[in-house]
Amino acid sequence: MKQQLGYISTQLHLGIGGSTAFMNYAIWESVAHFRAAFNHPEFKAWVASRGVVYES
């Protein structure tokens, strides 16, 4: 994702109190940049290769 146009940064947060929950935040220049990145053929192929069901 870092190579996609409009990408600014990501942050990974771990829950407190011994939690195993993670939250991953991505910052984009605009909603249009976000949508373009997640609809990019390479991203969709990467997701599919991991058996993840993804629908945009």
C-alpha positions in Angstrom: 0.0 0.0 0.0 2.8 2.4 0.7 3.5 2.7 -3.1 -0.1 3.7 -3.8 -0.8 7.3 -4.8 -2.3 9.3 -2.0 -0.9 7.0 0.8 0.3 9.0 3.8 0.9 6.6 6.7 -0.3 3.7 8.8 -0.4 3.1 12.6 -0.8 -0.2 14.4 -2.2 -0.1 17.9 -2.3 -2.9 20.4 -5.1 -3.1 22.9 -4.4 -2.4 26.6 -4.8 -4.7 29.6 -3.3 -7.8 28.0 -5.6 -7.6 25.0 -4.6 -9.4 21.8 -6.7 -7.0 19.7 -5.0 -4.9 17.1 -6.2 -1.8 15.2 -4.5 -0.8 12.0 -5.2 2.8 10.8 -4.3 4.0 7.4 -4.2 7.7 6.5 -5.0 8.7 2.9 -5.0 12.1 1.1 -8.7 11.5 0.1 -11.4 8.9 0.0 -10.8 8.6 -3.8 -7.2 7.6 -3.2 -8.3 5.1 -0.6 -10.8 3.5 -2.9 -8.4 3.4 -5.8 -5.8 1.6 -3.7 -8.2 -1.0 -2.5 -9.6 -1.6 -6.0 -6.1 -1.9 -7.5 -5.6 -5.3 -9.2 -2.4 -6.1 -7.3 -4.1 -5.5 -3.9 -7.1 -7.7 -4.9 -4.7 -10.4 -6.0 -2.7 -10.2 -2.8 -5.9 -10.5 -0.7 -7.2 -13.4 -2.8 -3.9 -15.3 -2.5 -4.4 -15.3 1.3 -7.9 -16.7 1.1 -9.5 -13.5 2.4 -13.0 -12.6 1.2 -12.9 -9.0 0.2 -15.7 -7.0 -1.4 -15.3 -3.3 -2.4 
